Structure formats: C-alpha cells, structure tokens
Amino acid sequence: MKVNYKKSNLKFKHPFTISKGTKTHQSALLVELDFFGIKGYGEAPSIAYYNISVDKMIADIEEKKKMIEKFSFTEPERYWHYLHHLIPQNPFLVCALDLAAWDLYGKMKRKQLYQLWDLDISKNPLTDITIGIDTVENMVAKMKEMPWPIYKIKLGTTNDIAIMQELRMHTDSVLRIDANAAWEAKEALEKIKILAGLGVEFIEQPLAKDDWEGMKFLYENSPLPLIADESCVSENDVEKCKGYFHGINIKLTKCSGITPALRMIKHARDFGMKLMVGCMNESSIGTGAIAQLLPLLDYVDMDGPLLLAEDVAKGVEFDYGKIIYSDGYGLGVNVDKF
C-alpha cells in the first residue's frame, strides 16, 4: 500500500456564512491509497472550530506514513480499527483514509458500496441545498438562482424570524433550519413556534453542544423535530442524544469515516431516532461517500459540489434534489488527475 496526498482549496460560488463565521474557500486534504495499481480516494475538509487544519493532517500523515502503508489491506473495517488506534487524535485524517479504503475496496470488488451492501436506492431521500447567512435580499437571490425542493437555511442572527418570513414568501419548497448552536433555550422555543407556522420541517442544533438541560426543555416542548449536529460528533454521542434530540446528523469527517458512521446509523435506529448525514462542503469525493449511505437515511445534506465554484473530481450528479449515481465503482468518483 502506498499513500499519497495533496491539499485542495476550492472557492465557494458565494461567501458562505454561518453563525460561527464566513468562508470564501474550503480547504481540504485529499488522499490516495494505491494498492498494486488500484487507487482509492478520500477527503477531509479543514474546519477551524474543530482545530484541525490541513497542515495538521499532513504532519500526522508524514509522522505515521510508514505505519499507514505497512498495513496488509483486506477490508476497510479492519483498516479503520488500525488507523483509529494509530492516529487517535485526528479523526479527520482517519476519515480521509477510511473513505479511500472503502473506495479502494469497492473498486477491488467492481461495485459501488451501496451495491456491496445490497441497498435499494429507489427511495433515496432528496438532498437539500444550503442558504448561508446573508442579507435577506441576497438569500432570496440565492434561492432564485438555484430553484430546489428543499432548502436548509442557516440562522443565528437577531433577525431570524424576519428572514424566514421573507424567504417563505418566495418559495413553497421544504425549509429546514440550522442554527449552528446559536440560540438560548427560551429564545429557541419562541422562534421554533413561529417557524412551525411557516412550514419548517425540523431544527438542527438549536443550542450549544453541551446545553443538555436546555435541550431537554426544548425536546419536551418543541413543536418541531430537533436534530443533533455539534452535540453528536462520534459514536459515543449517539446514546447521549436519546431523549434530547429526535434525530442525529452524522458528519463523516467528524466521526472519522464511513466505518463508524455505519455503526452510528445502527445505534440511532435502535434508539428510534431519525437519521441524517450532512456534508462539510466536501468536493465530489466526500459527496460520493455520502451518496453510498442514502438508502439508510431519512434526510441528507450533500450539497458541497453545488456550493463550490470548482471541484476536484466527477461523481454524483444532481437532478432537482435527486442523486444520480455514476457508473464507477467504490465511491463512484472519477479523479482524473491527482
């Protein structure tokens, strides 16, 4: 096994703002696993508020490169366990390598992963497209620029309700809200009651990730479903969310890859929770990984390639929220040049 890597720094079509800040580009680490000429690809974006940079991922991959390459590859699950213990403090890097291992494995078997798992893609959920925080005029313009069946609206301002009232005037599409932990409990309940009247489908991460008392209050009183994001990072967090959230949003990068995500999906279903997988503005490589999980989900947010002005690969295509799979194997992604 040989591992190669490179940085990417893809520009957004529009500056992307959430309650935590604004980005004009999405930086990421891309990895390639070469196993006797069969190549698998993975990706992990850099997210500032998780304090893992591309440079940190590169430093760790260089430090552990001989051990990463030494493993006798047979299947992705074994490789993930090896990497999880080898690089315990960097789930983002483990994710990139895990995605590459699954891509490699699918190519070895000459199937996409959903085919290996015998999943039925005929009833896949549609993906939303995200509208970042902006002036309400610009948010309306972005919706008109990309007519879509489901929008995820980023909130966390002093003008949240006015924004949503204006947006609702311009679309009959499904609206979802992601507050990115910006609200307080009583404020959140007041807003959620109004948002329910505007036909909002659910609220993602309304409160700070560790405000469990506030989430209990909301869970018992909210007229809308509540989906955990920042409160559900890894496998150990799934059970913690039971009785506080109605569902979880799994991020492959944060939980460290497809391998643990599959276990998180099973655990959440065991607890009767709704399931979503979300993106972190990945290119088509990370988006192709999410696509393989679609039949297992209730909701999905995999709009990275739609928000970015450029891409590093070709993979899934989008047809008004519907995901069209490529003819490839593994993640179904074609990387022309690495």
N, C-alpha and C positions, 0 to 999 in steps of 0.2 A: 504494500500500500504506500502510495506517495500522496502527500498533501501539498497543495498549492493554495495561494490566497492572494487577494488584492483588495484595495479599497474602492468603494464607489461613492459618489457624492452627487446624487441626482436632484435636479431642480424641480420644485413644485410649479405647477401651472400658475397658481396664485399663492401668495404668502399664506401659510397655514397656522392659524391661531387657535389655541385652546386656553383654558383658564390658567395654565402654567407658563405660557409664553408663546412666542411666534418663531416659526422656522421658514426659511426660503429654500432650503435644500435638505435632503435626507441622506445622511452619511451611513454607510453600512460596510460590513466585512463580507466579502464573497469568498467561499472556499470551494475547492475542487479536490475530490478524492479519486485518485487514479489507481484502479485495481486491475493490473495486467491489461491495460488499454481501455477498459470500461470506465467511464468517468461519471461521477455523481456530483451534483452541485447543491450548495446550501448557502444560506444568507442569515445574517443577524444585524439589524439596524442598531445604530448608536442612539441611546436615549439618555439625555442629560440628567433627568431627575431620578434615574436609577444608577447614576455614577459609573456607567460602563461605556467607555469610549472605544472607538475602533483601534486606537493605539494600544489600549489596554488588552484588547483581544489579540492583537498581533504580538504583543510582548509575551502573553501566555502561550500562544501557539508556538512561538520560537523557543521558549523555555522547555516546552514539553514535546517538541516536534518528533524527536526520535521515538518516544514512547507512543505518540499518536500513530506513527507509521508502523510501529513494531507489531501491533495487534493483528492476529490472524483472523481476518474477517470471514464470518459465515452468515450472520444475520444481524439486523440493526439493533434489536433489543439487547443482545449481549454487548455490542459495541457501546451503546448508550451507558450501560451499567459500568463499563470500564472507564469511559470518559467522565462520568459523574463522580467517580472516586479519584480520577487522575486530576481533574480540574474542578474541585468542589466549589470554588468561589466565583466561578464565571459561567452562569447558566446560559448567557447569550452565546458564548463561544461553543458550549456544548450543543446548543440548539443548531447552530450553523453546521456543525459536523454531523449531528443526528439527521438533519434534513438531507445532507449529502449522502449519508449512508443509506437512507431509505430510497433516495433517487437511484443510487448505485444498485441496490438490491432489486428494485423493480426492473431496471434495465437488464440485470442478470437473468431475471425470470421472464423478461419480454412482456411485461404487463404494467399498466398503471396500478397504483396502490389500491384504489377502490376496487379494482378487479381482483387483486390478490386477496382482498378482504371479503369478497363476494357481496359487495354493497350495491344496492339498487339506486341509481342516480335519477330515476324518473320523477321523483317527488322532492328533489333538492329545494331548499329554501332559496329565495332570491336575495342577492346582496343589496344592501343599502349603499348610498354614496354620501359622504360626509360633507357638511357645510360648516366650515370653521367660523369662529367668532370674527365679526367684521361689522361695518356699518350695516344697518338693516337694508339700505339700498343695494349695497354690494352683495349681501346674502341673497336677496331676491334675484339679482342679476345672475348669480352663480346657478341658482335653480333653473332659471330660464335658459341658461347656456347648456345645461345638461338635464333635460326632462327625464324623470326617473320615477319608478313606482314606490320607492322607499327612500326617504332622506333621514340621515342621522344628524341632528343639529347640536352643535357644541354650544353650551351655555355656561354661565358663571359670571354674569355681569349684573349691574344694578338695573338693567333694562330688559331682563329676560322675558317677562310676560309680554311687553310691547313688541319685542322681536317676534315672538311666536304668534301673536295675534296678526301681525302684518304678514308673516310668511303663510299662515293658513289662508289668508285672503287670495293668495296667488297659486295655490295648489290643492288638489284633492288627494294627493298621494299620502301614503302612510308616513307619519312623523315619529321619530324616536328621539329621545333626549339623552345627551351625555354631559353631565355636569362636571366630570373630572374632579370630584371631591370638593367642589367649591361652595356648597351650601351648608348652613346650620340646620338642625333638625326641624325646629318650628317654622323657620323660613321655607324649608323644603316642602313641608306638608301644605302650607298655604299655596305655594306655587303649583304643587302637584294637583291639588284640587281644581285649580283653574286650567291647568294643562289637560286634565282629563276631559274637561268640557270642550277642548279644542281637538279632541280625537287623537291624542298622543297614545302610542302603543305601549311604551314602557320607559322607565327612567334608569339610566345606567350611572352607577356610582354617585349618588347624590351627596354623600357626606365623606368626611375624611376617612381614610382607610381603617383607622383604629377606633373610630367612634361607634363602638358596638352598642352602647346604651342608646345613642341617638338612632341607630339603625333598628333596634328593637322597637322603639317608639314608632318609627316610620312603617316598619313591617306590619305592625298591628293596626295601623290607621290609614295607610296609603290606599287610595282607590285604584292605583296603577301598579303593575308588577315592577319589582326592583331587581336590577341585575348587577352583580358584583363585578368589578374590574380590578381596581387597585387593591381591594380587600381580598382578592383571590389570585395570588401570584403563582403558587406552587401546589403540589398535590396535598400537602398538609393543610392547606387553607380551605379545601372543599367542605370538609365536615364543619369547620368553624362557621361557614356561611349558612348552614342549615338553621332555619328559624329566624334569620336576619335578612336574607335575600330570597327572592323567588327563583333566581337562576344565577348562573355564573357566565362570565365572558372569559374564555381561555385565550391567552396570547402565547403562541408557540415560543416566541423569543424569551418571554419571561419565565415560562415553566420549564424551559430547556429542551423543547423539541416535540416531535410527533409521538415518540415513545411514551413520555409521561402524560401527554395530552390524551392519549387513548385510555389511560388508567383514570384520569380525571373525569373523562366522559362517563365511564362506567360508574364511578363513585357518585357522581351527581345524579345519574339516573336512579341509582339505588336509593338516594335520598328524595326522589320525586321532584327534582329541580329541573328547570328549563336550561337549555344549553345554547350557548353562542360561542363562536370563535371569531375573534377580532384581529385586525391587522395593526401593524405599527408602521404603516406606509412603506411596506416592502415592495420591491420590484416584482416582476413576474416569477422569480424563483420562489420567494416566500409565499406569494399568492398561489402558485401551483401546489404548494404543500397544503394550504388551507382547503383548496378545491377537493383534495382527496378525502377530506373528512365530512364533506357536505351532507351525505345521507344520514349522518348520525346527529345532525343539529336541528334546532328549531329556528335559529336566527344566524345570520352571518354578516360580517362587515369585512369585505375583502376588496376594498376599492383602491388599494395603493396605486396600481397602474393607471387608474382613471384620474388620480390627483397629481401624478407626476408628469412632467413635461417630456421626460425621456425614460428609457428602460434599458436593461442590460441583457434581456433575453426575450424570447417569444414563448408564450404559453397559452393559458386560457384566454378566451375572448368573451366579451360581454354583449348580451342582447337584451337591453332594457331590463337589467337586473338578473337575467338568466345567465348561467355559466355554461359556455360551450367548451368542451374539452378538446385538446389537440389529439393528434394521432400518435403521440410519442409514448414512451414507457416511463416508469418511475413516477416522477412528479409531473410528467407531461410537459416538460420545458425544454426548449431548444436554445442552447447557448452557443452562438456562432463563433465567438472569439473570447478567450479567457486570458 
